[in-house]
Structure formats: structure tokens, C-alpha cells
Amino acid sequence: MNFQHRKRLILQTLEQAGTADVHELALLLQTSDMTVRRDLIELAGQGLLYRTRGGAMRLDLANNPVRFENKVAQRVEQKTHIARLAADTLTDGDSVFLDCGSTVFQVCQFIRHKRIQVITNSLPVVAELIGSVVKVNLVGGELDAGRQAVHGLMADWHMRQYRATRAFIGVDGVSVANGLSANSEYEASTALAMAQQATHTYLLCDSSKLEKNSYFHFAPLSLVQTLITDVEAPPALIDAYQAAGLTVLV
């Protein structure tokens, strides 16, 4: 496959998924990781993409990579599927932590009728659940306007005053070897605080994030008990996560 053909497929992949890692692109292009790295350097030099640690990112996301509206617009069908599975685990009387992830946000549409207690640091979650039967506890702390979420030491302290039957958290990457990773320490600290205060923690993660390693590794797989992903996850990967001790819902 020549460079122009690889270029078209790389840019097409980024247009659809937003981000991609080197190994994922190498499998798609049926070439070596080294060739993909050279291609990404060339395309970044042409101003067509943004290089990241281990891969590449679509330019519009690189200009503002953590804005909530950017994340929530990606892979909507897969996130909705995951959110429906997550919501089905909740029954009246449950209490649940919901973090500020874009996949976790999709859960809101399926729980408005449930008589449950939600503890969240996400302003979009609060806005979505206002007027529903759900009781909402908004975490206090420092506001991240781009992420539309509350973070910081006071937010972590607030979350540690509560216990919940479940926690729904998201990550920017997860792998069997390296565990959970995030794009910021703030998001990592939120996930840790919620998981530590919940009886059962669910990782809501679409298949594009499986076997990806993001900027900051913050916890082993054992932080969570159940992985909820979408039907695009390869069966071999599902087996690997189950072998590592997770329950996997697809």
C-alpha cells in the first residue's frame, strides 16, 4: 500500500474516531508500527493531524482536546449502547457515583424514571437529571469550564463523605498490562475517589479505548469489577479482560 493510500485511510480513521494509536493503524494498514510512525510525522508536518504519545489526534480535537462537547459527539451509537447496559444494572434505592465522562453522561437518559440517588461532579449530568425523580448530589470544588465538571481537593473530600452501591466511571485508555489511564490528573483523582467509595465499580469504555494507553496511568484493572463496552470489541480482547478478573458486559 503506497503512502497516498495510507494517508487517506489514516485521515479517514481520525475523522471517524477522533484519535487512533500506532498499533491500531498498523493493523488497519497492514504495515509496520515504524511505517505508521513515519507517516504520522509526515502528516503532522503537513498540518493534517496532531501527534500524540503513541498515536495521533484529529486537529479540531487537539485544539481543544478536553472540552465536553467534543467528547460527547464522538461514537454516540456505541456510547448509547454502553449507557443502556449500565442503566439496566440500577434498581430503585440504589446510590451511584457518575463521573464527568461523555459515556457516563449518556446513562442519564435511561435513569430519569428510577428512584435512585446520584452523586456527580458533572454539570451536564445535573442539567439532564433536573426535573426527574432522581435525587442529585452535586460535588463541590473548583469548576473546569471546558470539561463542565468540578474537580480538586475539595471535590475529592466531598466524594469521600459518601458511600454508594455503584460507581460508573470512564477513562481515556485501558489495557490489560497497564490498567487505567487518563488525560489529566484531575479526572484520574475523581475516578479513584468514586471507585474507593463504591461497593461495585463499572468501567464504561467504548471499544476504541481498549488496549490504549493515555497520558497518565493511575490505577490497575483491579480498581473496577465490571467492564461495559460495545459489540465492536474483539472477542479475544474480551477474553483477555475476563482472564484478568473482570466481568465484561457487551
N, C-alpha and C positions, 0 to 999 in steps of 0.2 A: 504494500500500500504506500503510495507516494505521499509527500508532505502535504500537498493541497487537499488530498482526500482526508488525511488525518486531521488537518486543520478544521475542515468542515464538521467532522464528527465531534471534535473536542468542543468547538463553539456551540454546536447543537446540544450537546450534553449539558454544558453550563447554562444555556438558555432555559432548559427544561428543569434542571435540578438546582441551579444556583451555585453549587460547589461540586467538586469532584477531586478524588485523590489520585495519585500517580498510578498506584497498582490497579485501581478500578479502570482507569483509562487504558492502561496497558492490556488488560483483558479484553476490553471493548475493541481496541485497535489491533489486537493480536500481534503485539510487538513487545519490546523490552521496556522495563521501567526507565532505563537510561535514555532510550529514544524519546519517550514521553517527556522526560525532564528537559531534554534539548528542545523539543517542540514548544513546551510551555515557556521556556526562556525566550525563544524566538517570538512567540505570540505576545508575550508581555512587552517585549521590546517594540512591537508594532502597536502597542496600546490597545490590544483586543481583549485582554484579561488581566487579572491581578494574581500574582503568585502568592501562595500561602505556604505555610510549613507542611510539606508533604503533598501539595496539590495546587489547585487554582480556584479562583472565585470570579463570578460574573462581576463586571466593573461596577454596575449600579449598586450592588450589594457591598462591594468593597468601599465605596464612597461613604456608605452609612451602614456598616455590616450588622449592627445590633438593634436597629430600630424594629419595634414590634411589628409594624405593618409590613415590613419586608419579609419577616419570618412567617407571618400568618398567611401570606399569599402564596407560599410555596407548598407543593404537594398536598393540596387541600383534600383530594379524594382519599389519600392514604391516611391523613391525619383524622379525618372524619370517621373512617372505619375503626381506627385505633380508639378514638374517643368513645364510640358507641360500645365497644367491648369493655372499656374501663367503667363506663357508667353502669353497665349491667352487673358489675360486682357490688354496687352500692344498694343498700336497703334502708328503709325508714329507720331512723335512730342512729345511723352511722355518723361519725365525725371524720372529716377528711381534710388534709392539707392539700391545697392546689398551688403549685408554684407558678411562675410567670411565663412558662414555656408556651409556644404557639400551639403545640399539640394538646397540651393540658387545657388550654383555653377552649378548644373545641368540645370538651366534655360538658361545658355549661349548657349547651342546647339540649342535652339529653337528661339533665338532672333538675330542671326548673320545677318539676312536679314532685320531687322527692323531699320528704320531711327529714332533712339532714342538716348538719352543721358544717360549714366550710370555713376554714382558716386559710387566708391567702395574702400574698404580698403583691398581687396583680390588680391594677386598676381596671383593665378590661374585664377581668372576671367579676369584679364588684359591679361594674356597669351592666354586665349581661344578666346578673342574678337579681338585681334590684327589681322588686315587684313580683318575684317568685315566692314560693313557700320556703325556700332555702334560707336558713339563718346564716348571716355572713359576719365574720370577724376579720376586719382589715388590719394587717400588721402595721405597726407604726415604725417610722425611721426616716432615712434620707431618700428622697424621690429621685429616681433615674428617669428623666423625661423621655429619652429616646426609647428606653425599654418599657416605659409606662409601668414601673414597678418600684417597690420600696425595698431598700437594701440597707446594710450597715450593721454596726454593733447593736444598736437598739432594736433593730428588726430581729436579729438573731436572739437577743434576750427575750423579746416578746414571744417568739415562737416556742422557746424553751419553757414557757409557763403553762403550756397546754399539752395534753395528750390526745391523740386521735387514733381511731381504729385503722385508718388507712392514710397513706400519703401517695399522691400522684406527682411524680417529678419527671422532668425532661433533661436531656443532656445534648451536647453538641457532637459527642462521639462516644462510642462504647466498643470495647474489644475484649475478647476472652483473656488475652495476655495482659493487658494494661488496665482493664476496668473502665471507670467512668472519667470523662474529660469534658471541660467546659471552655468557653471563650473568655471567661472572666472569673476572677476570684469571688466576686460578689455572688454570681449565680451558683458557684460551687458551694459557698457557705450556706446559701439558702437551702439547697438540696440536702446538705449534710444535716442542718438543723431540723428540717422536716422529717427526714428518714429516722433520725435518732429519737424522735418523739412519737413515732407511729408504731402501731403493732405490726402492720404489714405494709411494705413499700412496693409500689408498682412503678416500673420504668416505662414510660410511654415514649416510644422511639421508632420512627419510621425506618424502613429498610435501608435508606440511603446513608444512615448514620452508623449502621452496623459495621464493625471492624474498621472504624475510623478513629483516629487519634487527634484530638484537638489540642489547643494551646496549653491547657492546664489539667494535668491528671490529678484527681482529688480523692478518689476512693476506689477500692476493689469492687468486683462484681458482687461480693457478699453484702454490700450495703443494701441491696434490693433483693426481694424474694421472687418477684414475678416480672417478666419482660412481656410487654404487649407491643406487637409490631404488625406489619401488614403482609398481605399474601405474596408480595414480591420478594420476601426474604427467602434465600435459597434453603432448601431442606437440610443441606449439610451444615449450614450455619446454625439453624435451629437446633439440630442435634448437638452441635458443639456447646451452645449455651445451656442446653439441658444437662449435658455431661458435666458442665461446670457448676451445676447445682441450682439453676434457675427453673422455675415453671415458665413456660412460654405459651402465650395466647396469641393465636393468629386468626 
